[in-house]
Each structure stands twice: as structure tokens, then as C-alpha cells.
Amino acid sequence: MTEEFDIPSLPRAVDYLLGGAANGPADRQAAERACAAWPSGDLRVELRAARSALGRMVGHLVGDAGLGQLLHIGAGLPTMGSTHEVAQRAAPATRVVYVDRDPAVVDHARRLLRQQPRSPTAYVQGELDDPDQVLRDATGTLDLSRPVGLLLFGALHELEPADDPAGLVRLLVDAVPSGSWVALGHLAEHELEGPMDAALELIVPGWGARVVRRDRAGVAALLGEDLELVPPGVAAPGDWRPEPSAVPAGASAMWCAVARKP
């Protein structure tokens, strides 16, 4: 185990809680401490509900919308039902580019992807607040003259109002053609958000100061008025087109939404 694994990492801790193997002892210990402090239900259940919703959203983009390429910004590690796994299981030729700001996450993710069968998948370093660079790097794998699915799952809640997150989304949407889609996952306001953030600070010190939780209207505003929200609109992960056998979920700490560029 390298020194990289001596300090807990949120993406590796999430991988552990999802049942993955791309993690080390420090990640597992921190994740278990966060679970023990989680104030609402089971952190594992909530993470898996969010990952399941991501899978259904990707399935919609690749299946119903017929997209052949996806750009996932703020991706974490590509394990345990990640975007490329879901997309390429449905359509093996789907091209996927992941983006994350953390160079350690990018290096680890690239190692993981090299261990998998060859697929049209790439991982680049970048930040949502520099969309031009993200788009330039993505063109090594994606053809941005054709419709693309923009996944902002885990990125927008790291932006303060002063960062103009809606404006950054608009810049990305303006750079891709008609028929493209946006799918997002965003932390929600919650009556227990303080204790939730305190629990996550056991993995990432200062977590609560790094994120901005928004209500349903605030998340809808990030998408603007020009995109066409598909039903059920801005919804909790368990309510976004759930499987027929799904158990009804309680109050969620996340919002999900999918919208099309006309």
C-alpha cells in the first residue's frame, strides 16, 4: 500500500461503502466512523440509492435518449456501478470522459481503468469552474459537434453563489449541440444537514465548509429556463424513475434531475 492511502480519501471511502475494493485501511476506518455518526438512517443505503439513481439516469441518456458519449464532471473513482460501466453494458461503444479536480483521484482512476478491458473511456484532471479547459481535454475522446450527455453528479454543490454555478452550467450547455442532455446530482437542504456534514468531516476535514446545499428550487435554477426537464423533474434519488420493486425512501439529502437541450 502506497503513502497515497495513508490519508483517508472521500472517493475511496465512498468506494468502500458501495462495496468496492479500491480503498485502503485508512479509508475504511474513516468511512466506518462516518457511518457510526450518520444521524439519519444508514449512510451506505443513502449512497447506494444515489448510485442507483445515477445508473438509471445514465441508462436514460444512453437508452431512451440514444446518446453515444458522456462527459461526467466531479466523478470520483470509476468503480461500483459507475457511469462507464452502466453505459457500456447497455451500449459498448459509448464514449465516456470523467473529470475530477484532485490529481491523486485522477491518477488512481487511470490505474483502475487500465485494469479493465479496453473501452473508449478517459479520465482527465479539471474543474467545473474552468469549463473551456474541461471541454478542450474532453475532445481527445468525445466529438463535441454531436450531442453529448453532461453529468454534473457531485460537482455543483462545491460552488458558492459567487462562483455563478448556473452560469458555468450555461457555458457548458452552450458549447454542445442541440439534442444534448444534462444530468445532475446535488446535495439537498435537510433538517439534519449539520450532523450529516459533521459525520462526513470524519472523512474530509472541513467538509461542511466546502459544500453548498440547495433546496429544490435552487437546484432547478442551476439548469436555467432553456433546458427541458424530464419527469419527474427535480426529485430525490429514490423518486427519480425508481424500479417498480423499489421501497419508498424517506427524506433525502440529495436532489437529482435530467434535462434536454432543445
Contacts in CASP RR format, 6 or more apart in sequence:
PFRMAT RR
TARGET T0000
AUTHOR 0000-0000-0000
METHOD contacts of the structure
MODEL  1
MTEEFDIPSLPRAVDYLLGGAANGPADRQAAERACAAWPSGDLRVELRAA
RSALGRMVGHLVGDAGLGQLLHIGAGLPTMGSTHEVAQRAAPATRVVYVD
RDPAVVDHARRLLRQQPRSPTAYVQGELDDPDQVLRDATGTLDLSRPVGL
LLFGALHELEPADDPAGLVRLLVDAVPSGSWVALGHLAEHELEGPMDAAL
ELIVPGWGARVVRRDRAGVAALLGEDLELVPPGVAAPGDWRPEPSAVPAG
ASAMWCAVARKP
1 24 0 8 1.000
1 25 0 8 1.000
4 104 0 8 1.000
4 108 0 8 1.000
5 12 0 8 1.000
5 23 0 8 1.000
5 24 0 8 1.000
5 25 0 8 1.000
5 26 0 8 1.000
5 27 0 8 1.000
6 26 0 8 1.000
7 26 0 8 1.000
8 26 0 8 1.000
8 27 0 8 1.000
8 29 0 8 1.000
8 30 0 8 1.000
8 31 0 8 1.000
8 203 0 8 1.000
8 204 0 8 1.000
9 23 0 8 1.000
9 27 0 8 1.000
9 104 0 8 1.000
9 105 0 8 1.000
9 203 0 8 1.000
10 200 0 8 1.000
10 203 0 8 1.000
10 204 0 8 1.000
11 76 0 8 1.000
11 77 0 8 1.000
11 100 0 8 1.000
11 102 0 8 1.000
11 105 0 8 1.000
11 108 0 8 1.000
12 22 0 8 1.000
12 23 0 8 1.000
12 24 0 8 1.000
12 27 0 8 1.000
12 77 0 8 1.000
12 108 0 8 1.000
13 23 0 8 1.000
13 27 0 8 1.000
13 28 0 8 1.000
13 30 0 8 1.000
13 31 0 8 1.000
13 34 0 8 1.000
13 203 0 8 1.000
14 31 0 8 1.000
14 47 0 8 1.000
14 76 0 8 1.000
14 77 0 8 1.000
15 21 0 8 1.000
15 22 0 8 1.000
15 23 0 8 1.000
15 27 0 8 1.000
15 77 0 8 1.000
15 79 0 8 1.000
15 80 0 8 1.000
16 23 0 8 1.000
16 24 0 8 1.000
16 27 0 8 1.000
16 28 0 8 1.000
16 31 0 8 1.000
17 31 0 8 1.000
17 35 0 8 1.000
17 43 0 8 1.000
17 44 0 8 1.000
17 47 0 8 1.000
18 44 0 8 1.000
18 47 0 8 1.000
18 48 0 8 1.000
18 51 0 8 1.000
18 79 0 8 1.000
18 80 0 8 1.000
18 81 0 8 1.000
19 80 0 8 1.000
20 79 0 8 1.000
20 80 0 8 1.000
21 79 0 8 1.000
22 77 0 8 1.000
22 79 0 8 1.000
22 108 0 8 1.000
22 112 0 8 1.000
23 31 0 8 1.000
27 203 0 8 1.000
30 202 0 8 1.000
30 203 0 8 1.000
31 203 0 8 1.000
33 202 0 8 1.000
33 203 0 8 1.000
34 43 0 8 1.000
34 199 0 8 1.000
34 200 0 8 1.000
34 202 0 8 1.000
34 203 0 8 1.000
35 42 0 8 1.000
35 43 0 8 1.000
35 44 0 8 1.000
35 199 0 8 1.000
37 195 0 8 1.000
37 198 0 8 1.000
37 199 0 8 1.000
37 202 0 8 1.000
38 196 0 8 1.000
38 199 0 8 1.000
39 192 0 8 1.000
39 195 0 8 1.000
39 196 0 8 1.000
39 199 0 8 1.000
40 46 0 8 1.000
40 190 0 8 1.000
40 192 0 8 1.000
40 195 0 8 1.000
40 196 0 8 1.000
40 251 0 8 1.000
40 253 0 8 1.000
43 199 0 8 1.000
46 252 0 8 1.000
46 253 0 8 1.000
46 254 0 8 1.000
49 237 0 8 1.000
49 238 0 8 1.000
49 249 0 8 1.000
49 252 0 8 1.000
50 185 0 8 1.000
50 237 0 8 1.000
50 254 0 8 1.000
50 256 0 8 1.000
51 80 0 8 1.000
51 81 0 8 1.000
52 237 0 8 1.000
52 238 0 8 1.000
53 185 0 8 1.000
53 237 0 8 1.000
53 238 0 8 1.000
53 240 0 8 1.000
53 256 0 8 1.000
54 81 0 8 1.000
54 83 0 8 1.000
54 86 0 8 1.000
54 151 0 8 1.000
54 153 0 8 1.000
54 183 0 8 1.000
54 185 0 8 1.000
54 256 0 8 1.000
55 81 0 8 1.000
55 83 0 8 1.000
55 86 0 8 1.000
56 240 0 8 1.000
56 241 0 8 1.000
56 242 0 8 1.000
56 243 0 8 1.000
57 151 0 8 1.000
57 153 0 8 1.000
57 183 0 8 1.000
57 240 0 8 1.000
57 256 0 8 1.000
57 258 0 8 1.000
58 70 0 8 1.000
58 83 0 8 1.000
58 86 0 8 1.000
58 87 0 8 1.000
58 151 0 8 1.000
58 183 0 8 1.000
59 86 0 8 1.000
59 87 0 8 1.000
59 90 0 8 1.000
60 183 0 8 1.000
60 230 0 8 1.000
60 241 0 8 1.000
60 258 0 8 1.000
61 67 0 8 1.000
61 70 0 8 1.000
61 87 0 8 1.000
61 149 0 8 1.000
61 181 0 8 1.000
61 183 0 8 1.000
61 258 0 8 1.000
62 68 0 8 1.000
62 70 0 8 1.000
62 86 0 8 1.000
62 87 0 8 1.000
62 90 0 8 1.000
62 91 0 8 1.000
62 94 0 8 1.000
63 90 0 8 1.000
63 91 0 8 1.000
65 149 0 8 1.000
65 181 0 8 1.000
65 260 0 8 1.000
66 91 0 8 1.000
67 94 0 8 1.000
67 147 0 8 1.000
67 148 0 8 1.000
67 149 0 8 1.000
67 180 0 8 1.000
67 181 0 8 1.000
68 87 0 8 1.000
68 91 0 8 1.000
68 93 0 8 1.000
68 94 0 8 1.000
68 95 0 8 1.000
69 94 0 8 1.000
69 95 0 8 1.000
69 96 0 8 1.000
69 97 0 8 1.000
69 141 0 8 1.000
69 142 0 8 1.000
69 143 0 8 1.000
69 146 0 8 1.000
69 147 0 8 1.000
69 148 0 8 1.000
69 149 0 8 1.000
70 83 0 8 1.000
70 84 0 8 1.000
70 87 0 8 1.000
70 94 0 8 1.000
70 95 0 8 1.000
70 96 0 8 1.000
70 97 0 8 1.000
70 148 0 8 1.000
70 149 0 8 1.000
70 150 0 8 1.000
70 151 0 8 1.000
71 96 0 8 1.000
71 97 0 8 1.000
71 99 0 8 1.000
71 134 0 8 1.000
71 138 0 8 1.000
71 142 0 8 1.000
71 148 0 8 1.000
71 149 0 8 1.000
71 150 0 8 1.000
71 151 0 8 1.000
72 83 0 8 1.000
72 96 0 8 1.000
72 97 0 8 1.000
72 98 0 8 1.000
72 99 0 8 1.000
72 151 0 8 1.000
72 153 0 8 1.000
73 99 0 8 1.000
73 126 0 8 1.000
73 128 0 8 1.000
73 134 0 8 1.000
73 150 0 8 1.000
73 151 0 8 1.000
73 152 0 8 1.000
73 155 0 8 1.000
74 98 0 8 1.000
74 99 0 8 1.000
74 100 0 8 1.000
74 101 0 8 1.000
74 128 0 8 1.000
74 152 0 8 1.000
74 153 0 8 1.000
74 154 0 8 1.000
74 155 0 8 1.000
75 82 0 8 1.000
75 83 0 8 1.000
75 98 0 8 1.000
75 99 0 8 1.000
75 100 0 8 1.000
75 109 0 8 1.000
75 123 0 8 1.000
75 151 0 8 1.000
75 153 0 8 1.000
76 98 0 8 1.000
76 100 0 8 1.000
76 105 0 8 1.000
76 109 0 8 1.000
77 105 0 8 1.000
77 108 0 8 1.000
77 109 0 8 1.000
77 112 0 8 1.000
78 84 0 8 1.000
78 85 0 8 1.000
78 98 0 8 1.000
78 109 0 8 1.000
78 112 0 8 1.000
78 113 0 8 1.000
78 121 0 8 1.000
78 123 0 8 1.000
79 112 0 8 1.000
83 96 0 8 1.000
83 98 0 8 1.000
83 151 0 8 1.000
84 94 0 8 1.000
84 96 0 8 1.000
84 98 0 8 1.000
84 119 0 8 1.000
84 121 0 8 1.000
87 94 0 8 1.000
87 96 0 8 1.000
88 94 0 8 1.000
88 96 0 8 1.000
88 119 0 8 1.000
88 121 0 8 1.000
92 119 0 8 1.000
93 120 0 8 1.000
94 120 0 8 1.000
95 120 0 8 1.000
95 121 0 8 1.000
95 141 0 8 1.000
95 142 0 8 1.000
96 119 0 8 1.000
96 120 0 8 1.000
96 121 0 8 1.000
96 122 0 8 1.000
96 141 0 8 1.000
97 121 0 8 1.000
97 122 0 8 1.000
97 123 0 8 1.000
97 124 0 8 1.000
97 137 0 8 1.000
97 138 0 8 1.000
97 140 0 8 1.000
97 141 0 8 1.000
97 142 0 8 1.000
98 109 0 8 1.000
98 121 0 8 1.000
98 122 0 8 1.000
98 123 0 8 1.000
98 124 0 8 1.000
99 123 0 8 1.000
99 124 0 8 1.000
99 125 0 8 1.000
99 126 0 8 1.000
99 134 0 8 1.000
99 137 0 8 1.000
99 138 0 8 1.000
100 106 0 8 1.000
100 109 0 8 1.000
100 123 0 8 1.000
100 125 0 8 1.000
100 126 0 8 1.000
101 125 0 8 1.000
101 126 0 8 1.000
101 127 0 8 1.000
102 125 0 8 1.000
103 125 0 8 1.000
106 123 0 8 1.000
106 124 0 8 1.000
106 125 0 8 1.000
109 123 0 8 1.000
110 123 0 8 1.000
113 119 0 8 1.000
113 121 0 8 1.000
113 122 0 8 1.000
113 123 0 8 1.000
120 141 0 8 1.000
121 141 0 8 1.000
122 138 0 8 1.000
122 140 0 8 1.000
122 141 0 8 1.000
124 134 0 8 1.000
124 137 0 8 1.000
124 138 0 8 1.000
125 137 0 8 1.000
126 133 0 8 1.000
126 134 0 8 1.000
126 137 0 8 1.000
127 133 0 8 1.000
127 134 0 8 1.000
128 134 0 8 1.000
128 152 0 8 1.000
128 155 0 8 1.000
128 156 0 8 1.000
128 158 0 8 1.000
128 159 0 8 1.000
128 165 0 8 1.000
128 168 0 8 1.000
129 159 0 8 1.000
129 163 0 8 1.000
129 168 0 8 1.000
131 168 0 8 1.000
131 171 0 8 1.000
131 172 0 8 1.000
131 175 0 8 1.000
132 171 0 8 1.000
134 172 0 8 1.000
135 144 0 8 1.000
135 172 0 8 1.000
135 175 0 8 1.000
138 144 0 8 1.000
142 148 0 8 1.000
144 175 0 8 1.000
144 176 0 8 1.000
144 177 0 8 1.000
145 177 0 8 1.000
146 177 0 8 1.000
147 176 0 8 1.000
147 177 0 8 1.000
147 178 0 8 1.000
147 179 0 8 1.000
147 180 0 8 1.000
147 181 0 8 1.000
148 176 0 8 1.000
148 180 0 8 1.000
148 181 0 8 1.000
149 176 0 8 1.000
149 180 0 8 1.000
149 181 0 8 1.000
149 182 0 8 1.000
149 183 0 8 1.000
150 172 0 8 1.000
150 173 0 8 1.000
150 176 0 8 1.000
150 180 0 8 1.000
150 181 0 8 1.000
150 182 0 8 1.000
150 183 0 8 1.000
151 182 0 8 1.000
151 183 0 8 1.000
151 184 0 8 1.000
152 169 0 8 1.000
152 182 0 8 1.000
152 183 0 8 1.000
152 184 0 8 1.000
152 185 0 8 1.000
152 186 0 8 1.000
153 183 0 8 1.000
153 184 0 8 1.000
153 185 0 8 1.000
154 185 0 8 1.000
154 186 0 8 1.000
156 165 0 8 1.000
156 169 0 8 1.000
156 184 0 8 1.000
156 185 0 8 1.000
156 186 0 8 1.000
156 222 0 8 1.000
157 186 0 8 1.000
157 187 0 8 1.000
157 211 0 8 1.000
157 212 0 8 1.000
157 213 0 8 1.000
157 214 0 8 1.000
158 210 0 8 1.000
158 211 0 8 1.000
158 212 0 8 1.000
159 165 0 8 1.000
159 168 0 8 1.000
159 212 0 8 1.000
160 212 0 8 1.000
161 212 0 8 1.000
165 222 0 8 1.000
166 221 0 8 1.000
166 222 0 8 1.000
166 223 0 8 1.000
166 224 0 8 1.000
169 182 0 8 1.000
169 222 0 8 1.000
169 223 0 8 1.000
169 224 0 8 1.000
170 224 0 8 1.000
172 182 0 8 1.000
173 180 0 8 1.000
173 182 0 8 1.000
173 226 0 8 1.000
173 227 0 8 1.000
173 261 0 8 1.000
176 261 0 8 1.000
177 261 0 8 1.000
178 261 0 8 1.000
178 262 0 8 1.000
179 260 0 8 1.000
179 261 0 8 1.000
179 262 0 8 1.000
180 260 0 8 1.000
180 261 0 8 1.000
181 258 0 8 1.000
181 259 0 8 1.000
181 260 0 8 1.000
181 261 0 8 1.000
182 223 0 8 1.000
182 227 0 8 1.000
182 258 0 8 1.000
182 259 0 8 1.000
182 261 0 8 1.000
183 256 0 8 1.000
183 257 0 8 1.000
183 258 0 8 1.000
183 259 0 8 1.000
184 219 0 8 1.000
184 222 0 8 1.000
184 223 0 8 1.000
184 255 0 8 1.000
184 256 0 8 1.000
184 257 0 8 1.000
184 258 0 8 1.000
185 254 0 8 1.000
185 255 0 8 1.000
185 256 0 8 1.000
185 257 0 8 1.000
186 214 0 8 1.000
186 219 0 8 1.000
186 222 0 8 1.000
186 254 0 8 1.000
186 255 0 8 1.000
186 256 0 8 1.000
187 211 0 8 1.000
187 212 0 8 1.000
187 213 0 8 1.000
187 214 0 8 1.000
187 253 0 8 1.000
187 254 0 8 1.000
187 255 0 8 1.000
188 213 0 8 1.000
188 214 0 8 1.000
188 215 0 8 1.000
188 216 0 8 1.000
188 219 0 8 1.000
188 236 0 8 1.000
188 252 0 8 1.000
188 253 0 8 1.000
188 254 0 8 1.000
188 255 0 8 1.000
189 213 0 8 1.000
189 214 0 8 1.000
189 215 0 8 1.000
190 196 0 8 1.000
190 213 0 8 1.000
190 251 0 8 1.000
190 252 0 8 1.000
190 253 0 8 1.000
191 251 0 8 1.000
192 253 0 8 1.000
193 213 0 8 1.000
193 253 0 8 1.000
194 208 0 8 1.000
196 253 0 8 1.000
197 207 0 8 1.000
197 208 0 8 1.000
197 211 0 8 1.000
198 208 0 8 1.000
200 207 0 8 1.000
200 208 0 8 1.000
201 207 0 8 1.000
201 208 0 8 1.000
204 210 0 8 1.000
213 253 0 8 1.000
214 222 0 8 1.000
214 255 0 8 1.000
216 234 0 8 1.000
216 255 0 8 1.000
219 234 0 8 1.000
219 255 0 8 1.000
219 257 0 8 1.000
220 229 0 8 1.000
220 233 0 8 1.000
220 234 0 8 1.000
220 257 0 8 1.000
223 229 0 8 1.000
223 257 0 8 1.000
223 259 0 8 1.000
226 261 0 8 1.000
226 262 0 8 1.000
227 259 0 8 1.000
227 260 0 8 1.000
227 261 0 8 1.000
227 262 0 8 1.000
228 259 0 8 1.000
228 260 0 8 1.000
228 261 0 8 1.000
228 262 0 8 1.000
229 257 0 8 1.000
229 258 0 8 1.000
229 259 0 8 1.000
230 258 0 8 1.000
230 259 0 8 1.000
230 260 0 8 1.000
232 239 0 8 1.000
232 240 0 8 1.000
232 241 0 8 1.000
233 257 0 8 1.000
233 258 0 8 1.000
234 255 0 8 1.000
234 256 0 8 1.000
234 257 0 8 1.000
235 255 0 8 1.000
235 256 0 8 1.000
235 257 0 8 1.000
236 249 0 8 1.000
236 250 0 8 1.000
236 251 0 8 1.000
236 252 0 8 1.000
236 254 0 8 1.000
236 255 0 8 1.000
236 256 0 8 1.000
237 249 0 8 1.000
237 252 0 8 1.000
237 254 0 8 1.000
237 256 0 8 1.000
238 246 0 8 1.000
238 249 0 8 1.000
238 252 0 8 1.000
239 249 0 8 1.000
239 252 0 8 1.000
240 256 0 8 1.000
240 257 0 8 1.000
240 258 0 8 1.000
END
